[in-house]
């Protein structure tokens, strides 16, 4: 259970109050017990004195009745007798001395005989038996003397015992004074220690908290975490301070990371822009390449002459789309569908020029063509496959474009059945030691290095490109690995 500061202060006050109350109760009980012992000491002598006085009164009433024989004196006798019997039955001496107990037992026994003898004396007096009441009176007087002496002796013995008890009681009072003094000192020290402990428990965490707050205000955010020892308000504030310090450090780290990422992104964008402008310049140069332009237009003229206007119209539409897509590249980012369309235009033009000898097969998952990709990444790869792979081979050329999903990535594969590559050639291209672009007269001038560089910058990862080949004359496959989610370009 968690206690707040208010609860702790109340508990401390109750603890000290209970401690003081316990000490006072202890002193009160000891004082009362000592006073009770004093009362019992003097009560024993008082009881003996009262018993002796009651015995004398009883004897006086017997003598008075024998002299006056009045009913008043007889009534007073019975009152005195009853009082004496009551006092005798009530007397209790707490003395363990055997002598006192024997004397008290003798007094009770003689008292019974005395009172019985008094009754006989009074009965004989009422019966006018002079001889008998005189003898009984003499016996009663003798027993009275015995009792009076016994009571006197018992009083003396008890007084001696009480004197010794009084000395012991004085010593008890002295000890009680010392106990009281030590108890007060102990309670004062205990209260002081409790107060100091509570004050330390309250002020130490606050002092540490204030020191770390000053450190943070001075700009030092690497302060050690505060130790939370309690669940009170100070513990809650300390835990909140720890969370605040962690949040500030995390915010600063995120801010620094964000600034670094922003700097890297700007740097990548500048590099991508540079590569893109380089690619656009080379495409522009390719457009005015006399061989490419002459061959393209010558193919259109021959098609118009041989096949008529409809097929010529389709050809010229593809040529227009191809040149329009290549020249209209102001944005760095486009969709995968646009890139595939550019490949379709290019291969249509190539097949018209070469009489449809290149078999073109597409295996595309249409659900994946909406992702954003850097512009001009597929057509240069397909062009390299045409110029380096299937151009002038002795078997039917074929190019396969595949787009499929692999886990969280989109895989784009451009495969040809052309000349193939050796492991050394693949290693040189992947290591950047050799350009894979074509060197013929009709090349667009954009190599795989430019494509790979822009992909790595765009996705901020290295594993975006791979080349596989079973060897010479066994074809080549170029693989692009693109994440499903495009990076944030904001």
HUCORFEN-V438321 format. One record per backbone hydrogen bond with DSSP energy under -0.5 kcal/mol. CO is the residue of the C=O (numbers start at 1). NH is the residue of the N-H. E is the energy in kcal/mol with one decimal. If there is no record, write none. Layout:
[[CO:NH:E] [CO:NH:E]]
//
This chain:
[[4:8:-2.4] [5:9:-2.7] [6:10:-2.4] [7:11:-2.9] [8:12:-2.6] [9:13:-2.5] [10:14:-2.8] [11:15:-2.6] [12:16:-2.6] [13:17:-2.5] [14:18:-3.0] [15:19:-2.3] [16:20:-2.6] [17:21:-2.9] [18:22:-2.6] [19:23:-2.2] [20:24:-2.7] [21:25:-2.8] [22:26:-2.3] [23:27:-2.6] [24:28:-3.0] [25:29:-2.6] [26:30:-2.1] [27:31:-2.7] [28:32:-2.7] [29:33:-2.5] [30:34:-2.3] [31:35:-3.0] [32:36:-2.6] [33:37:-1.9] [34:38:-2.2] [35:39:-2.9] [36:40:-2.4] [37:41:-2.0] [38:42:-2.2] [39:43:-2.3] [40:44:-1.6] [41:45:-0.9] [42:46:-2.0] [43:47:-3.0] [44:48:-2.1] [45:49:-2.4] [46:50:-2.9] [47:51:-2.6] [48:52:-2.3] [49:53:-2.5] [50:54:-2.6] [51:55:-2.0] [52:56:-2.0] [53:57:-2.3] [54:58:-2.2] [55:59:-2.2] [56:60:-2.2] [57:61:-2.2] [58:62:-1.9] [59:63:-2.2] [60:64:-2.7] [61:65:-2.3] [62:66:-2.2] [63:67:-1.4] [64:68:-2.7] [65:69:-2.9] [70:74:-1.7] [71:75:-2.4] [72:76:-2.5] [73:77:-1.8] [74:78:-2.2] [75:79:-2.3] [76:80:-2.6] [77:81:-3.1] [78:82:-2.6] [79:83:-2.4] [80:84:-2.4] [81:85:-2.8] [82:86:-2.5] [83:87:-2.6] [84:88:-2.5] [85:89:-2.2] [86:90:-1.8] [87:91:-1.5] [92:94:-0.6] [97:101:-1.7] [98:102:-2.4] [99:103:-2.5] [100:104:-2.4] [101:105:-2.1] [102:106:-2.4] [103:107:-2.3] [104:108:-2.0] [105:109:-2.2] [106:110:-2.9] [107:111:-2.4] [108:112:-1.9] [109:113:-1.7] [110:114:-3.1] [111:115:-2.9] [112:116:-2.1] [113:117:-2.5] [114:118:-2.5] [115:119:-2.0] [116:120:-2.2] [117:121:-2.4] [118:122:-2.5] [119:123:-2.3] [120:124:-2.5] [121:125:-2.0] [122:126:-2.3] [123:127:-1.8] [124:129:-2.9] [125:128:-1.3] [128:130:-1.3] [129:133:-2.6] [130:134:-2.1] [131:135:-1.8] [132:136:-2.8] [133:137:-2.5] [134:138:-2.4] [135:139:-2.2] [136:140:-2.9] [137:141:-2.9] [138:142:-2.3] [139:143:-2.7] [140:144:-2.6] [141:145:-2.1] [142:146:-2.2] [143:147:-3.0] [144:148:-3.0] [145:149:-2.4] [146:150:-3.0] [147:151:-3.1] [148:152:-2.2] [149:153:-2.9] [150:154:-3.3] [151:155:-2.5] [152:156:-2.1] [153:157:-2.8] [154:158:-3.0] [155:159:-2.3] [156:160:-2.2] [157:161:-2.4] [158:162:-2.9] [159:163:-1.8] [160:164:-1.7] [161:165:-2.5] [162:166:-2.6] [163:167:-1.9] [164:168:-2.0] [165:169:-2.8] [166:170:-2.4] [167:171:-2.0] [168:172:-2.2] [169:173:-2.7] [170:174:-2.2] [171:175:-2.6] [172:176:-2.8] [173:177:-2.1] [174:178:-2.0] [175:179:-2.8] [176:180:-2.6] [177:181:-2.5] [178:182:-3.0] [179:183:-2.8] [180:184:-2.5] [181:185:-2.3] [182:186:-3.0] [183:187:-2.9] [184:188:-2.5] [185:189:-2.7] [186:190:-2.8] [187:191:-2.7] [188:192:-2.3] [189:193:-2.9] [190:194:-2.7] [191:195:-2.6] [192:196:-2.8] [193:197:-2.9] [194:198:-2.7] [195:199:-2.8] [196:200:-2.9] [197:201:-2.6] [198:202:-1.7] [199:203:-3.0] [200:204:-2.4] [202:206:-0.8] [203:207:-2.8] [204:208:-2.6] [205:209:-2.7] [206:210:-2.7] [207:211:-2.3] [208:212:-2.4] [209:213:-2.3] [210:214:-2.1] [211:215:-1.8] [212:216:-2.5] [213:217:-2.6] [214:218:-1.5] [215:220:-2.6] [216:219:-1.6] [219:221:-1.0] [221:223:-0.9] [226:228:-0.6] [227:229:-0.9] [232:236:-2.5] [233:237:-2.7] [234:238:-2.7] [235:239:-2.6] [236:240:-2.6] [237:241:-2.5] [238:242:-2.6] [239:243:-2.4] [240:244:-2.5] [241:245:-3.0] [242:246:-2.7] [243:247:-2.8] [244:248:-2.9] [245:249:-2.7] [246:250:-3.0] [247:251:-3.1] [248:252:-2.9] [249:253:-2.7] [250:254:-3.0] [251:255:-2.9] [252:256:-3.0] [253:257:-3.0] [254:258:-3.3] [255:259:-2.7] [256:260:-2.6] [257:261:-3.3] [258:262:-3.1] [259:263:-2.5] [260:264:-2.8] [261:265:-3.2] [262:266:-2.7] [263:267:-2.3] [264:268:-3.0] [265:269:-3.1] [266:270:-2.5] [267:271:-2.4] [268:272:-3.6] [269:273:-3.0] [270:274:-2.4] [271:275:-3.0] [272:276:-3.4] [273:277:-2.8] [274:278:-2.2] [275:279:-2.6] [276:280:-3.3] [277:281:-2.6] [278:282:-2.1] [279:283:-2.6] [280:284:-2.6] [281:285:-2.5] [282:286:-2.2] [283:287:-2.1] [284:288:-1.2] [286:289:-1.3] [289:293:-2.9] [290:294:-2.9] [291:295:-2.9] [292:296:-2.4] [293:297:-2.6] [294:298:-2.8] [295:299:-2.2] [296:300:-1.7] [297:301:-2.3] [298:302:-2.5] [299:303:-2.1] [300:304:-2.2] [301:305:-2.1] [302:306:-2.3] [303:307:-2.7] [303:308:-0.6] [304:308:-0.6] [308:312:-1.2] [309:313:-2.6] [310:314:-2.0] [311:315:-2.3] [312:316:-2.8] [313:317:-2.3] [314:318:-2.2] [315:319:-2.5] [316:320:-2.9] [317:321:-2.8] [318:322:-2.7] [319:323:-2.7] [320:324:-2.7] [321:325:-2.7] [322:326:-1.9] [323:327:-1.9] [324:328:-2.5] [327:329:-1.4] [332:375:-2.6] [334:373:-3.2] [335:339:-1.7] [336:340:-2.2] [337:341:-2.3] [338:342:-2.1] [339:343:-1.7] [340:344:-2.5] [341:345:-2.3] [342:346:-2.3] [343:347:-2.8] [344:348:-2.0] [345:349:-2.2] [346:350:-2.6] [347:351:-2.5] [348:352:-2.0] [349:353:-2.3] [350:354:-2.3] [351:356:-5.0] [352:355:-1.1] [354:357:-1.0] [357:359:-0.6] [359:361:-0.5] [359:399:-3.3] [361:401:-2.8] [363:403:-2.5] [364:366:-0.9] [365:368:-2.2] [366:369:-1.0] [368:371:-1.1] [369:337:-1.8] [371:336:-1.8] [373:334:-3.0] [378:382:-2.5] [379:383:-2.8] [380:384:-2.1] [381:385:-2.1] [382:386:-2.2] [383:387:-2.9] [384:388:-2.9] [384:389:-0.7] [385:389:-1.2] [385:390:-1.8] [386:391:-1.6] [389:419:-1.6] [390:393:-1.2] [397:359:-2.6] [398:417:-1.3] [399:361:-2.7] [400:402:-0.6] [400:415:-2.7] [401:363:-3.2] [402:413:-2.6] [403:365:-1.6] [404:411:-3.2] [406:409:-1.8] [408:484:-2.0] [409:406:-2.9] [409:411:-0.5] [410:412:-0.5] [410:482:-2.9] [411:404:-2.2] [411:413:-0.5] [412:480:-2.6] [413:402:-2.8] [413:415:-0.6] [414:478:-2.5] [415:400:-3.1] [416:476:-0.8] [418:475:-1.6] [419:473:-5.4] [422:426:-2.1] [423:427:-2.3] [424:428:-2.4] [425:429:-2.2] [426:430:-2.7] [427:431:-1.9] [428:433:-2.5] [428:434:-1.0] [429:432:-1.1] [440:443:-1.0] [445:447:-0.6] [447:451:-1.4] [448:452:-3.2] [449:453:-2.5] [450:454:-2.2] [451:455:-2.2] [452:456:-2.6] [453:457:-2.1] [454:458:-2.5] [455:459:-2.5] [456:460:-1.2] [456:461:-0.9] [462:464:-2.1] [464:481:-1.6] [466:479:-3.1] [468:477:-2.9] [471:474:-1.7] [475:470:-0.5] [476:416:-2.5] [477:468:-2.6] [477:479:-0.5] [478:414:-2.5] [479:466:-2.0] [480:412:-2.5] [480:482:-0.6] [482:410:-3.9] [484:486:-0.6]]
//
